[in-house]
Amino acid sequence: MSGGTEESVAKLSTRLLEGWTMLSETCPRKGCTVPLMRSRDNTEISCVNCGTRYTDDYKPVGGLDLGGSGPTGQGEAGRYEPPPCSRPVGGVARDTEVVAPPKPEPPRLSTSPAKPRKRRDDSCKGLAEKLLQGWTLTDQYCPVEQCLTPLVRSRDKKLLCVDCDKWVVTENEAYANASPMKQEPAPTPPAKEASAPAAPQGVVGSGAQAVRDHAGVCTRAIDVLFNKMNLCVNRMERLNQVPGSEASELLEFLSNTSKTILTMSDLRDCMEATR
């Protein structure tokens, strides 16, 4: 994953922890597919990647051109800039910037950062491949500890974890499979030989319809991930003191989900571009 994507994921996670809400709309600027975010007091809608601010109807503030790559200089219209800390401390002048001490980094869950990063990328790739094959992203998670990968459902209603590469059986399915007696199906008479069916109408354009269906699946998957991220942020806000290990797991979950959303957005844009 590129450095720009990593930076966008970090900014998305930071704003979620600050109480911002991730929207289902992506940045309309050309070349930018990062989801937009709304501030806690509903006074600002902006993009963490290009820094463009938008109105409630997703129009750029100040009538900026959406064809470019966004503002590049500090202080330009549309870029989010946090106010500098100018509070006087002791004998320090009022216009002197006071640098806050660095925050301690949360403990890592693994001694090798490259391995979990590769695992997250493989999970995102596996989810994207299954969605393109017609699978459905569910709101259930892998029961294996330290996995937390969303489960996907096949067309025959079976659940799979793409990270563990294992099928998941629910309690209801296990109870149904344990039923002692099952009625055998009645034998069916041999089918008569029929003539070749005529070519179905509307074959032309069936590929475009399949692409639209896959794009809709990606959109629904993005909505499910948005809801999961907001639930995770609300959980962290309700806790007065979050243990270090749990906070690290929640932050890693937010990062994984953000990367999956970006992957789904890129897939949806690619499929819409091919229509």
C-alpha positions as CSV (number, residue, x, y, z in Angstrom):
1,M,0.0,0.0,0.0
2,S,1.4,3.4,-0.9
3,G,2.6,6.0,1.6
4,G,-0.3,8.3,0.7
5,T,-2.8,5.6,1.5
6,E,-1.1,4.9,4.8
7,E,-1.2,8.6,5.7
8,S,-4.9,8.8,4.8
9,V,-5.7,5.8,7.0
10,A,-3.8,7.4,9.9
11,K,-5.7,10.6,9.5
12,L,-9.1,8.8,9.3
13,S,-8.3,6.9,12.5
14,T,-7.2,10.1,14.3
15,R,-10.4,12.0,13.4
16,L,-12.6,9.0,14.4
17,L,-11.0,9.0,17.8
18,E,-11.6,12.8,18.0
19,G,-15.4,12.2,17.5
20,W,-15.7,12.9,13.8
21,T,-18.1,10.8,11.7
22,M,-17.1,9.0,8.5
23,L,-19.6,9.5,5.7
24,S,-20.6,7.1,2.9
25,E,-19.7,9.8,0.3
26,T,-16.2,9.9,-1.1
27,C,-14.3,13.0,-2.0
28,P,-15.5,14.2,-5.4
29,R,-12.2,15.7,-6.3
30,K,-10.5,14.1,-9.3
31,G,-8.1,11.4,-8.3
32,C,-9.2,11.4,-4.6
33,T,-11.4,8.5,-3.4
34,V,-11.0,9.0,0.4
35,P,-14.3,9.0,2.4
36,L,-15.4,12.4,3.6
37,M,-15.7,13.2,7.4
38,R,-18.1,15.4,9.4
39,S,-17.0,17.1,12.6
40,R,-18.7,16.3,15.9
41,D,-20.6,19.7,16.0
42,N,-21.7,19.2,12.3
43,T,-20.0,22.5,11.3
44,E,-17.5,21.1,8.8
45,I,-17.3,18.4,6.1
46,S,-13.8,17.9,4.8
47,C,-11.4,15.4,3.1
48,V,-8.4,14.3,5.1
49,N,-6.4,13.5,1.9
50,C,-6.6,16.7,-0.2
51,G,-7.9,18.9,2.7
52,T,-10.9,20.3,0.7
53,R,-13.9,21.5,2.7
54,Y,-17.4,20.9,1.5
55,T,-20.9,22.2,2.2
56,D,-23.8,20.1,3.3
57,D,-24.7,19.3,-0.3
58,Y,-21.0,18.3,-1.0
59,K,-20.1,21.4,-2.9
60,P,-16.5,22.7,-2.4
61,V,-16.3,25.8,-0.1
62,G,-15.3,28.9,-2.1
63,G,-16.2,27.4,-5.5
64,L,-12.9,25.5,-5.8
65,D,-12.2,23.5,-9.0
66,L,-12.6,19.8,-8.4
67,G,-10.5,18.8,-11.4
68,G,-7.2,19.5,-9.7
69,S,-5.4,17.6,-7.0
70,G,-6.4,19.9,-4.2
71,P,-4.6,22.8,-2.5
72,T,-0.9,22.4,-2.0
73,G,0.1,25.4,0.2
74,Q,-0.5,26.0,3.8
75,G,-3.3,28.4,4.6
76,E,-5.0,28.0,1.2
77,A,-8.8,27.8,1.1
78,G,-10.3,24.4,1.7
79,R,-7.3,22.9,3.7
80,Y,-7.9,22.0,7.3
81,E,-5.3,23.6,9.5
82,P,-5.3,23.1,13.3
83,P,-4.8,26.4,15.2
84,P,-1.3,26.8,16.5
85,C,-0.8,26.8,20.3
86,S,-0.1,30.4,21.3
87,R,-1.0,30.3,25.0
88,P,1.7,32.1,27.0
89,V,3.6,29.8,29.4
90,G,5.5,31.7,32.2
91,G,7.6,34.3,30.5
92,V,7.2,33.0,27.0
93,A,5.9,35.6,24.5
94,R,2.3,35.3,23.3
95,D,3.2,34.6,19.7
96,T,5.7,31.9,20.6
97,E,4.5,28.4,19.6
98,V,4.5,25.9,22.4
99,V,5.3,22.4,21.4
100,A,3.4,19.7,23.3
101,P,5.3,16.7,24.5
102,P,5.1,13.7,22.2
103,K,2.4,11.2,23.2
104,P,3.7,7.7,24.1
105,E,3.1,5.1,21.4
106,P,0.6,2.3,22.2
107,P,2.2,-1.1,22.7
108,R,2.5,-3.1,19.6
109,L,0.8,-6.5,19.4
110,S,3.6,-8.0,17.4
111,T,7.4,-7.7,17.5
112,S,7.5,-7.6,13.7
113,P,5.4,-4.8,12.2
114,A,5.9,-6.0,8.6
115,K,4.1,-9.3,9.2
116,P,0.8,-8.0,10.5
117,R,0.8,-5.3,7.8
118,K,1.2,-8.0,5.1
119,R,-1.6,-10.0,6.8
120,R,-3.9,-6.9,6.7
121,D,-3.2,-6.4,3.0
122,D,-3.8,-10.1,2.2
123,S,-7.2,-9.9,4.1
124,C,-8.3,-6.8,2.1
125,K,-7.2,-8.5,-1.1
126,G,-9.1,-11.7,-0.2
127,L,-12.3,-9.8,0.7
128,A,-12.1,-7.9,-2.6
129,E,-11.7,-11.1,-4.6
130,K,-14.7,-12.8,-2.9
131,L,-16.9,-9.7,-3.4
132,L,-16.1,-9.7,-7.1
133,Q,-17.0,-13.4,-7.3
134,G,-20.5,-12.6,-6.0
135,W,-20.0,-13.3,-2.3
136,T,-21.7,-11.1,0.4
137,L,-19.9,-9.3,3.2
138,T,-21.7,-10.0,6.5
139,D,-21.8,-8.2,9.9
140,Q,-20.3,-11.2,11.6
141,Y,-16.6,-11.6,12.6
142,C,-14.3,-14.6,12.7
143,P,-14.5,-16.3,16.1
144,V,-10.8,-17.0,16.2
145,E,-9.0,-14.8,18.8
146,Q,-6.9,-11.9,17.4
147,C,-8.5,-12.3,13.9
148,L,-11.6,-9.9,13.8
149,T,-11.9,-10.4,10.1
150,P,-15.4,-9.8,8.6
151,L,-17.0,-13.0,7.4
152,V,-18.2,-13.4,3.8
153,R,-21.2,-15.6,2.7
154,S,-21.1,-17.7,-0.5
155,R,-24.1,-18.1,-2.8
156,D,-24.9,-21.4,-1.0
157,K,-25.1,-19.5,2.3
158,K,-21.8,-20.8,3.8
159,L,-19.6,-18.5,5.9
160,L,-15.9,-18.1,5.3
161,C,-13.0,-16.3,6.9
162,V,-10.6,-15.2,4.2
163,D,-7.8,-14.6,6.7
164,C,-7.9,-18.0,8.4
165,D,-9.1,-19.6,5.1
166,K,-11.6,-21.7,7.1
167,W,-15.4,-22.2,7.0
168,V,-17.4,-21.0,10.0
169,V,-20.5,-22.8,11.2
170,T,-23.0,-21.0,13.3
171,E,-24.8,-22.6,16.2
172,N,-28.1,-22.9,14.3
173,E,-26.3,-24.6,11.4
174,A,-24.5,-27.0,13.8
175,Y,-27.8,-27.9,15.4
176,A,-29.5,-28.5,12.0
177,N,-26.6,-30.7,10.9
178,A,-26.9,-32.7,14.1
179,S,-30.5,-33.7,13.4
180,P,-30.6,-37.5,13.4
181,M,-33.2,-38.1,10.7
182,K,-33.5,-36.4,7.4
183,Q,-36.1,-37.2,4.8
184,E,-34.6,-38.6,1.6
185,P,-35.7,-36.8,-1.6
186,A,-38.2,-38.7,-3.8
187,P,-36.7,-40.1,-7.0
188,T,-37.4,-37.9,-10.0
189,P,-38.3,-39.4,-13.4
190,P,-35.8,-39.1,-16.1
191,A,-36.1,-35.9,-18.0
192,K,-37.2,-36.0,-21.6
193,E,-34.8,-35.0,-24.2
194,A,-35.8,-31.4,-25.2
195,S,-34.8,-29.3,-28.1
196,A,-32.1,-26.7,-27.7
197,P,-33.5,-23.6,-26.0
198,A,-33.5,-20.4,-27.9
199,A,-31.0,-17.7,-27.1
200,P,-32.2,-15.5,-24.2
201,Q,-33.0,-12.0,-25.0
202,G,-31.0,-9.2,-23.5
203,V,-27.6,-11.1,-23.7
204,V,-26.0,-8.0,-25.0
205,G,-25.2,-5.8,-22.0
206,S,-25.2,-8.6,-19.5
207,G,-21.6,-7.9,-18.7
208,A,-22.4,-4.3,-17.9
209,Q,-25.2,-5.5,-15.6
210,A,-22.8,-7.8,-13.8
211,V,-20.4,-4.9,-13.3
212,R,-23.2,-2.7,-11.9
213,D,-24.2,-5.6,-9.5
214,H,-20.6,-5.8,-8.2
215,A,-20.4,-2.1,-7.8
216,G,-23.6,-2.2,-5.7
217,V,-22.1,-5.0,-3.6
218,C,-19.0,-2.8,-2.9
219,T,-21.2,0.1,-1.9
220,R,-23.2,-2.1,0.6
221,A,-19.9,-3.5,2.0
222,I,-18.6,0.1,2.5
223,D,-21.8,1.0,4.4
224,V,-21.4,-2.1,6.7
225,L,-17.8,-1.1,7.4
226,F,-18.8,2.5,8.2
227,N,-21.3,1.2,10.8
228,K,-18.7,-1.0,12.4
229,M,-16.2,1.8,12.7
230,N,-18.7,4.1,14.3
231,L,-19.7,1.4,16.8
232,C,-16.0,0.9,17.7
233,V,-15.5,4.7,18.2
234,N,-18.7,4.9,20.3
235,R,-17.4,2.0,22.5
236,M,-14.1,3.8,23.1
237,E,-15.9,7.0,24.0
238,R,-18.1,5.2,26.6
239,L,-15.1,3.7,28.4
240,N,-13.5,6.0,31.0
241,Q,-10.2,4.1,31.0
242,V,-9.3,1.8,28.1
243,P,-6.5,-0.8,28.9
244,G,-3.5,-0.5,26.7
245,S,-4.0,-3.9,25.1
246,E,-7.6,-3.3,24.3
247,A,-6.9,0.2,23.0
248,S,-4.2,-1.2,20.7
249,E,-6.7,-3.8,19.3
250,L,-9.3,-1.2,18.7
251,L,-6.8,1.1,16.9
252,E,-5.6,-1.8,14.8
253,F,-9.3,-2.7,14.0
254,L,-9.9,0.9,12.9
255,S,-6.8,0.8,10.7
256,N,-7.8,-2.5,9.1
257,T,-11.3,-1.3,8.4
258,S,-10.2,2.0,6.9
259,K,-7.9,0.1,4.6
260,T,-10.7,-2.2,3.6
261,I,-12.9,0.8,2.9
262,L,-10.3,2.4,0.7
263,T,-9.9,-0.9,-1.2
264,M,-13.6,-1.2,-1.7
265,S,-13.8,2.4,-2.9
266,D,-11.0,1.8,-5.5
267,L,-12.8,-1.4,-6.7
268,R,-16.1,0.4,-7.0
269,D,-14.5,3.3,-9.0
270,C,-12.7,0.9,-11.3
271,M,-15.9,-1.1,-12.0
272,E,-17.9,2.1,-12.6
273,A,-15.3,3.4,-15.0
274,T,-15.6,0.2,-17.1
275,R,-19.3,0.5,-17.6
